[in-house]
Amino acid sequence: MSPGFDDYGPPLRVEGGLRARSTRGAIGQSWWSRRFVEVLESFALGSRLTRGRAYARRGQVLRLDVSPGKVTAEVQGSRPRPYPVRIGLAAYPEKVWRRLESELAGQAFFSARLLAGDLPAELEELFAEAGAPLFPAEIGELDQSCGCPDFAVPCKHLAATFYLLAEAFDADPFHLLHWRGRSRAELLDRLRTLRGARTTEVAPGPTGTAADRSASLDGSGGTPVLAGPGAGREPDATGATAPVVGAARALAGLPAVEPDAELDRFWLAPVALPDRPPTLATGPELLLRQLGSPGAAIGGPGLAERLRRAFREFGSGGGEC
């Protein structure tokens, strides 16, 4: 029988521990961290999750590291030496990640969001359809161990690590992908490479069509881009029509400019423009997500948290110049 909670004294007080940002209620702000906590709590792990949440808010976790296939931490309990904690989760092999990266690069929506430091909610479905779910489906997928004398799994030290891990996902969503086997730098470099290769594949080759397309845009000759049934396509060397790519695609639906067109109407927009230009709605923490976690030499997680609070303050209009 495992020792009861009351068999141990209160945990030793910690200075400078990793304290959860959430002081009450649920932990996790982004969809991916909330989803992670939701999965954990669905396993019916009992009151130890509640005690672990209290440990996380008291700053009892001294260290938290995420690497492919495992999370390691040190949690201060009632004994002088902190307890080593490990949470394993299968990292996907290279073959699986190559398939996932190909799927991600094939859709500009996913590539753009990831390159901007964000994880779209649709990402979970994409991973699931590829047979590589982001989150564990059952408790047995997590290999948990703690150096404390409590035989229960998870103990409160493991639970505290889970909650701090959820907040680490909030600060940098790429920690979740890194746990599954791909670091931020590796994934983004791979996406840029694949996106560049796809652009090269659809670009005109050295057969002469590139010069024709260029000429049709700058007016120096070649076949003009016209509206109508043939818009968006142009004859190739064999006389067949080939799709127009690049900037010409954006011009394909516009009417042709006749030589005798009135010059004062040349620069008028073919369709009415909105009164106000569209804006891109982004959260105040987008830049921090793009930059990733700062190194220990410049402040580590503490610096990220201070910047995050400052960005929120300025974003709400509460800051002063």
Secondary structure, DSSP 8 states (H G I E B T S, - for coil): ----GGGS------SS-B--S--SS----SHHHHHHHHHHHHT--TTHHHHHHHHHHHT-EEEEEEETTEEEEEE--SSSS-EEEEEE-----HHHHHHHHHHHHT-HHHHHHHHTT---THHHHHHHHTT--SS-SSGGGSEEEESSS--SSS-HHHHHHHHHHHHHHHH-THHHHHHTT--HHHHHHHHHHHHHHHHHHHS--TTTHHHHHHHHHHTSSS-----STTTTEEE-TTS-EEE--THHHHHTTS----TT--GGGTTS-SS---SS-------TTHHHHHH----GGGTHHHHHHHHHHHHHHHHTT----
